[in-house]
Amino acid sequence: MKHVICPVCGNNCVRNGKTASGSQRWLCKSCSATFTQKIDNSAKQLKIFLKWLFSKQTQREMPGEGRTFRRKTSMFWDIWPMPPIVESKKDVLYVDGIYLGRKACVLICCDDKHVLGWYLCRYEHSRAWKALLSRIAEPRIVVSDGGTGLPKALRQIWPQAEHQRCTFHAFCQIRRYTTTKPKTSAGFELYNLAKDLLHLKNKEEAEEWTLRFIDWMRRYNSFLSQMTYDEFGNGRPTHERLIKAQRSTLKLIKEGTLFTYLDEELIEEIGRIPATTNQIEGGVNARLREMLRSHRGLSIERRIKAVFWWCYMHSPEPLSANELLKVMPTDKSISDIYRKMTRQEKLSDSIPGWGDAIVWTEFHRSGDYPSYWD
């Protein structure tokens, strides 16, 4: 039998009758202290909370038609599950950002099996990407959809990593400007070129595709140079959308990020290289959106924390429920730290672990003025 320890002196205790409610009373013979031993079932309630969060169950289907469930699990919405530091190197990593509101974005990094890191920011920019990447060991290949600020962050944090731009997103970028039913010969040919981009299988085909694109630019150069003038004499390109499609594609070719997956030396070194971000789009983002749809109506703060919980429980080695409750920061603990900071520390990168400093201040400030997160 497990001995009950006195909370006052630390010696073993003996049974001493029961309280009016039927709870066992304990007596310490050393210091004569009497007490009842409270059972902490927080870890059990956390498991119930996470099981509900990752399922399609509604709160009404929980015990007490949701009232008991909300009362027992409300404390878990105060916890911020933080990403681990990943020191083991991976061959291929996928990065992307998922927007949960008008000014709330969670940047995510994963491999083929696990989520390795996540970071809260207002929008995708290099500073936020650097905060995410700095906690993860540099991989051999990074596959992305071309998020704002990512190339700069890669140059500074992962300078040796090769970058593969998702070919499907490159195709979608062209399709957005040409539409699926172009009205001009130039638009029709460019759209067909974009479709061929998805079916290249080796370096020779990629070089041939590049030559076809350059030939397209040469043949339609005068057509794309046409200008339209308004009644005040102000001119603008007649085929502005085609010019945007041309420039965006030409930029990817010059950067050398469009055909990294066809590099024969890299293929010999690490095997097949993915050309798209399907792994993170379908394996992570789609499941996060499904979870948020199942529990629609959550506030912006709870949507963010729901994403954090999902990412943490799908990280390589999540802690047990007991350990989570002990080590993960809460709203109160973070606010206490932030309150003790000097003004200069608050303006600097003092708390990159929880998200951008400006995010934290605007997200948790209190006063007479509203916070426009939605």
N, C-alpha and C positions, 0 to 999 in steps of 0.2 A: 504494500500500500504506500502511496506517495505521502510523505510527511507534509503537513501544513506548517509554514514558517511564519513566525510572528513578525508583523510589519514594523514593530517598534524596536525589538532587541535582536531579532534574527534567530531565536531559539525555536525548538519544536513545540507544537501546541497539542492540546488534547481536546476532545469533544466536551461541550459544556451546555447540553440541552439544545433547545430550539427556540426560535423567536415565535411571536404570535402568528406570523405568516407561514411558519413551517420551515424556515431556513435554518441550516445548521449553525449553531454558535460555537466558537472556539475560544479556549482559554490558554493563555501563556502562564505557566507556573513560575517562570522566572521574574516577570515584571507585572503579573496579574492583569494584563491587558485582555479584554474580551472584544471579539469582532466577528463579523460574518464574512465569509470568503465570497467575493463577487466573481462570477464567471464572465470573462471577456469573450464574447462571440463575434467581435468585429470582423475577424478574418473570415468566418463563415458567412456573414452578411455581405462582405465584399465579393465573395465568390458568387453569391446569389445575384448581386448587382451586376457583375460582369456577364453572367450568363444571360440575364435579361437584356443588357445593352447590346450584346452581339446576336441576339435572336430577333424574331419578328413579333414577340409577345407584346401586347399592350399592357399598360399599368392596370387597367381594369381587370385583366386576367390574373393578376397577382393576388396573394392573400389579402383579405379585407377590401377587395375591389380597388386596390391601389393605395388606400390610405395608410395601411400598416407598412406596406412596402416603401412608400415615400418617407415615412417617419424614420424607419430603420436604416435607410440608405442615403439620406440627404447629406450626411457627413462626407460621403465619397466624392461629391461634386466639388468639394473644396481642395481636393488633391490634384497636383500637377505631376503626372508621370513623366519623368525626365529620360531622355535617351542615354544609352551607355556610351562609353568611349570605345571605339572599335579599333583594335591594334593589329588584327590579322588582315593581311592584304588579300584583296579579291582581284580576279581577272577582269570582270565586267560589273559595273554598277549603273543603275538607272536613277535619274533624278527628275523631279517634276514638282510643280506646285498645284495645290488644290484650293480654290477660293471658296470660303464658307460664308462670306458676306461681302458687302461693297468695299470694306476696308479691312478684311481679315483673310490672310492667306497662310497656309501651312506648307512649307517646303519639305519634301520627303525624299529620302535616298534609300534604295533597297537593292538587294541582289536577287538571284533567282529563287531564294527560299525565304529570306527574312527582311524585315524593315530594319535598317541600320541607324537611321537618324531622322529627326524631324525638328522643325524650327518655325516659330510663329512670327509673322511680320505683316506689315500693312499691304505690301505688294512685293513683287519679285525685283530685287536689286542686288548689286554686287556685295554690299555689306552683309546682307542677310544670307546670301549664298556662302560667303566666307565663314560665317558663324556656323553654318551647317557642316560644311566640308572639313573644317579644322578639327572636328572630333572623330573623323574617320580616316583610316590609313589610305594612302594614295593607291588607286587601282591602276590597272593597265589600260582599260578602256572606259570612257564615260559616254553613255547614250542619253540624249536629252531631246526635247522638242524645241529647243532654241529659246529658253526663258531669258528675259531681260536681265542683264548683269552677270549671267553665268560665265561667258567666255573670260571676262576680266577676273572673276573669282578663281577660275581654273588656272589661269596664268600665274596667279599669286600663291595659291594653296597647293594645287596639284600640277606643277609645271611639266612633269614628265608624262602625264596621262594623255593618251590620245582621245580625241573627241569625235564622236559619231553623231551627226544630226539626223534625227528621225526622218527617213525618206517619205513616210506617209504624211507627216506634217508638212514637209516641203511640197509634196503634191497638193495637199489641201490649200496651201498658201497660193499656189498658182491657180487652182480651181476657183478660189474665192474671187480672183480678179477677172478670170476669163468666163466664168460660169460654165455649166455643163453643156450649154447650147450657144457657143460663140456666134456673133453676127458677122465677123470679118474673117478673111482667110488667115490673117496673122494670128488671131485668137484661136481659130480652129487648129492650126498647126501647133501652136504652143500648148494647147490642151492635150493634144495627142502625144507630144513630147513628154508632158508631165505624167501621163499614164504609163508610158514606156519606162519611166524612172523607177517604177515599182517592180520591174521584172529583169533588172540587170543581174547577171550571174558571175561575171568576172571582170578583171581590169580592162581587158580589150573592149568589152561592150560598153564599159563606162567611158573610155576614151572616145569611142565612136559616138556615144550620146552627147558628149561635150562638144565634139566637132559639129554635130547636127544643130546644137543650140547656138553655137557661134555663127554657123551659116544662116540660121534663122535671123539672128540680129543683123547680119550684113545685108540680107535680101530685103528686110523690112525697115532698114534704117531711115530712109526718106519718108516712109509711111508713118513711122513713130515720131518723126520730127514735125509733123503737121501741127499748126497752132490754130486756135479758135479765139477770136477777138470779140469782146462785148461792145456795147454802144459807146463806151468811154475810151476805147482803144486798149483796154487791158487784155493781155493774151494769156492763155494757158494751154498746155498740150491737149490736143483733140482726143488722143487715145491714152489718157493719163493712167488708167487702170492697167493697160498692157505694159506701160513703162514701169509701173511698180512691180509687176510680176517679173519683168526682165531683171530689174535691179536686185530684187531679193534673191533670185536664183543665181545671178552672176556673183553676188557676194559670197554665197555658200561655196561656189566653185573656187573662188580666189582663196578663201580660208582653208580649203582642203578638208572640210568636215563632212562632205556629202558622200564620199566613197571610201571612208576609212574601213568599212566592213569588208571591202574587197582586197585589202592589203595582204598579199600572199605571205609576207614574212610574219605578220601578226597571226595569220591563220595557222601557220606552222607552229608558232609558239604557244598559242592558247586554244586553238581549235576554232570552231565556227563562231563568228562575231554577229550579233543581232544588228539588223538595220533599222529596227523600229523600237519604240518605247512600249510595245504591247504588254510587256511584263509588268510594268508599273501602272499602266493605264487600266488593264484588265484585272491584274492580280491585287492591286492596292486601291487605286482611286475608285474603281467601279464598286468595290465592296464597301468602301467608306460612304459613297453616295447611297448605296442600298441601305446601309445602317441608318443614315440620317433620314432617309425617306420613311423607314419603318417607325422612327421615333420623331416624326415631323412635329413642329411646335416647340422644340427646345429653343431656349434663348441662345444668343450668339456665343456667350461664354460657355454654355454647356455643350454646344456643338463643337467648339474648339477642344474642350476637355474630352468629349467622346472620341474625337479623332486621336487625341493623345493616348487615351486608354487603349484603343484598338492597335495603334502603332506599337505601344510598349508590349502588349501581350503577344504580338507577332515579331518581337525582336529576338535575337539569337538565344539569350538565356535570361528570361524574365524571373524576377525574384518571386518567392512564395508570398501568399497573401499577408502573412505575419510580418515578413521583412518589408514589404511594400509600405505597410502602415507605419513602420518605424522610421524609414529613411527618406520617403518622398516628401518634397516640400508642399506646404499648403498655402492657401491665400493669406492666412494670418502670419505664417513664418516669413513669407516673402515680403509682405507689407512691413513687418517689423525690421527686416534688414534694410529695406528701402528707406524707411523713416529715419534710420540712424545715419544714413549717408549724408555727406556734405552736398551742397548745391553743385559743386564742380563734378563730383562723382556721379550725380544723377544725370548730368548732361553728357557724360562720357559713356563709353562702352562698359559699364560696370556690371550689368547683369545679362550678358549675352546668353546664358544658359536657359533663361525663361522666355526670351524673345527680345525684340528691339526695345531699347529703353523707352522710346517714345510710345510704343505700344503699351507697355506696362503702366505708364503714368496716365494715359488717356483711358485705358481700359478699367482701371481701378480707382480713379480719382473720385472723391466724394465732394458734394457741394450743391449749390443751387442751379448749376448749369448742366444740361444733359450731355451725354457722350454719344456721338452719332456713329456707332459702329455699324448699324444696319443702314 
